Amino acid sequence: MVYGNMFIIVSVLAVSKFALADVCSKPEVSASAYTTQDATVLTDVAFVAEFTLNCGNHVTRLPLYAEVNGKMLPAAMVEDDDGYQISWTEDVKKAKRGDYSVILYDEEGYAALRKAIRNGEDPSSIKSLVTIVVNYPGAYNGPWLNSEFIAAILSVVVWYLAFSARSKLLA
């Protein structure tokens, strides 16, 4: 009977450990970002934000989620204990130059955010963990005039000059 009670107590403690999510207090983040710079042959611009999260209470490997322009994205854990990566794509024509805010949430904040969206409440009232800013300077879309077009125009100009010079010589 004693072992039965002890088993129940240990089971309850083990389940409560996994049921309670770890919370990051005093989060500090250092981030770097990559965006596509050349979009001459691409249809989408890639955004990649890599960051490390250091919590004041030394919690590591938290499941994180991000909101970017109203889209919810999971954060992938990188090989480091506190490294994460978030990536997404935008259509070349819809991607605007400037700063993109990547709002990070832990599991508790993510659940509250989904509940607020589902109930039609203001999602900005939900406390986020931290915000990362990704700057997109724009992508090179190629020259204003294609080389084929310039070659065609130049060939017409050369033909016109040759034809008019020939006409003057024969006249």
Summary of the structure (lengths in Angstrom):
residues: 171
radius of gyration: 28.7
end to end distance: 122.8
largest distance: 122.8
contacts: 404
relative contact order: 0.16
helix: 33%
strand: 32%
